[in-house]
Amino acid sequence: MSFHEIRFPASLSFGSIGGPERLTEIVTLASGFEERNSPWAQARRRYDAGVALRSLDDIEALIAFFEARQGQLYGFRWKDWSDFKSSRAGAAPAFDDQEIGVGDDATVAFALRKSYRSGAQEARRPIVKPVKGSVHMGLGGVEMREGVHYEVDETTGIVTFAEPPNRGVPVTAGYEFDVPVRFDTDRIAVSLASFQAGEVPNVPVVEIRV
């Protein structure tokens, strides 16, 4: 897939509107009961980058970024300010934030993921674009050292240990991450008169699978 490992300017994504969406197929039976099903295992996130634009310099930066991505052709990284780390909003990521696996004396590669819990239910989201230098790993409650005990592939979210974790040992992680996205339009319409009057362009961005 065509993807550029570059982040949309975080200063422009701050204040944008967006979040996860699900696809649910609902069939109402003759009895009045419903059958509900979803073909998506994971949510897909959408954003509007236009609402965060505050100045003509912002528009210039947006157009430059849009042209470099050739519209919808190339994906890129996006910082979702409402959900960009493994920890709670008010805390810094720590090595024991998320359990991502259990050692078995053989496996050395583990995929980063984030769990969302509510009641007895849990959704697990793959994290494929961790931020470089932000990943902290732990084994059995002990923090490991990047470059010594493990390596991180920031383009896939795969963590590889130098030696396989022992059987039954929890593998934990803490990190910041970006969302892989693309522009959901091949056209940006900007009127300087409208922008100066407070009307901002619509710049849709949509999450992609990588």
N, C-alpha and C positions, 0 to 999 in steps of 0.2 A: 504493500500500500504506500502511496506517496505521502510522506510525512516529514515535516521540518521540525527538528528538535530545537524549537525556539518558542519562548513564551510571549503571548500577547502582552503588551505593556501593562503591568499590574496596576499602574496608576490610572489606566483607562478602564480596566475591568472593575475597579473598586466603585461600588455604587450601582453596578449593573443589576438588572432584574433577571431572575432565572432560578432554575432548580430542576429536580427530577420529575419525569413523567413516566407513566406506565401505560401499557396497551392492554385493555381488558375487553374481551369479547363476551357479550351478554346475550343470552337467548331466553326469552320469556316463554315458558311452556303454557299449554292450554289450561293447565290447572292453576296458573298464576305464579307458580314457583319459577325460579330462575336457575339457569346453568351458567356459570361464569368460568372463563378460562383465559389464560394469558399465554401467547406464544413467546413472550420475552422472559428470559431467566433473570435479566438485570434491567434496572431502570435506565432510561436515556435522558440526559440532561440537556436543557435548552436555555439560552441566555439571549439578552438583547444588549449588545455593546453600545448602542447609540445613546442610551439614557445617561451614561456616565461621562459623555463628552461635555466639557465645560468651557473650552476656549477654541479659537481658530487653530492654535498650535496642536490641540488634541485632534482636530479634524485632519490636519496635515499628517500627523503620525499615523492615524487610522488608515488614510489613503495609501501611505507608503507601505504599511504592513499588508494591506489588502492586495496591492499590486504585486508585492514580492511573493505572496501566496497564490497569485493568479486566480483570484476569486475562490471558487469552491475546490480548485484542483488539489491543493496541498493542505493537509492537516497541520495543526500546531498545538502548542500547550496553552492551557487557560487556567488561571488561578480563580477558583470559586471561593470568594472570601467568606462565604457562609459555611464552607465545608472543605478544608484544605489540609487537615492534619489528623493524626491518629488519636490524639488526646481530646479532652473536652476543650471548649472554646477558650476558657480562661487559663489553661495550663500549657506548658511546653511539652512537646513529644518526649516520651521516655521509653526506654528499652522494653518495658513490660506492659505497654498500652494494649497491644493486641496479640492474642495467641494465633499463630499462623500454621502451626503444625506440631507434630510430636516425633521425636527421634526414633529411628528403628535400626541403628547401627549400620545402615547402608545408604540412605538418602542424604545427599549433600546439598541439593538445590530445592529451595522453597520459594513459593510465590507470595508476594505481599498481598494482604487483603485487609479489609476493614469490616467489622461487624456492627450492625445496627439492631438493637434489641428493644422490644416493647412487650412487656408481659412475658409469656412463654415463647413468643415467636422471635425469630432471628433471621436477618437477611445478611448475606455475605457478599461484599463487593470487591472484585479484583482491583488491585492498585497497580497499574501498568506504567505510570509515569511519576515515580518518586523524584523529589527534588535532590539534586546532587549535594552530598555532604550532610543530608538531614536524617539519614537512616541509622537508627540505633538498634542493635540486636542483642538478645539475651538467651541464655540456655539455663533452664532450671533456676531462674531467679538471679543469675549472675550475668552482668553485662559483658559482652564481647567487644573486641576492638576491630574496627574496619581496617583492612589491609594486612591484618595479622591473622585473625580468626575467620574472616569472611570477606567477600567482595560483592559489590552491588552493581547490577546492570540497570542503569537509570532509564534505559530505553524500553525495558520489558517488565521491570519490577521483580526480577528474579534475583534472589540472594543465594550465593553459593559459598558453603563453608569449606574450609581447608580440610577438615576431617568430618565424617558423618557424626551427628549428635547421637549420643547413647540412647538405647532403647528406652522409651517411656519418658524421656526428658522433654518438657514443654519448650517449644521454640517460640519466642515472643519478639515483637518488633514495635518500634515507634518511628514516626516519619512525618514529613510534609509531602504533599503530592499535588500534581497538576491533573487536569482533565484533558484527554485528547479530543480535540474538536476540529471543526472546519467551519468556514462561513456557509451559511445556508442561503446564500444569494450570490449571483454573479453581477449584481448592480448595486451601487451606492449612489443615492440621489441626495445631493446637498445644495441647499440654497442659503447663501450667506445672509440674505435679508431675513429669511425665516429663522435661521439659527440665532442671529442677534436678537430676534424678537422672542426667543425662548423655545422655539420648536426644534427638536433634535431629530436627526435621521434615524430610520429604523435599520439596525444592523444585526440581523439574526445570526446566532451561532449555535451549532448543534453538536452534541457528543458523537464520536465515531468509535467503532470497534477496531482495535488494533491488536 
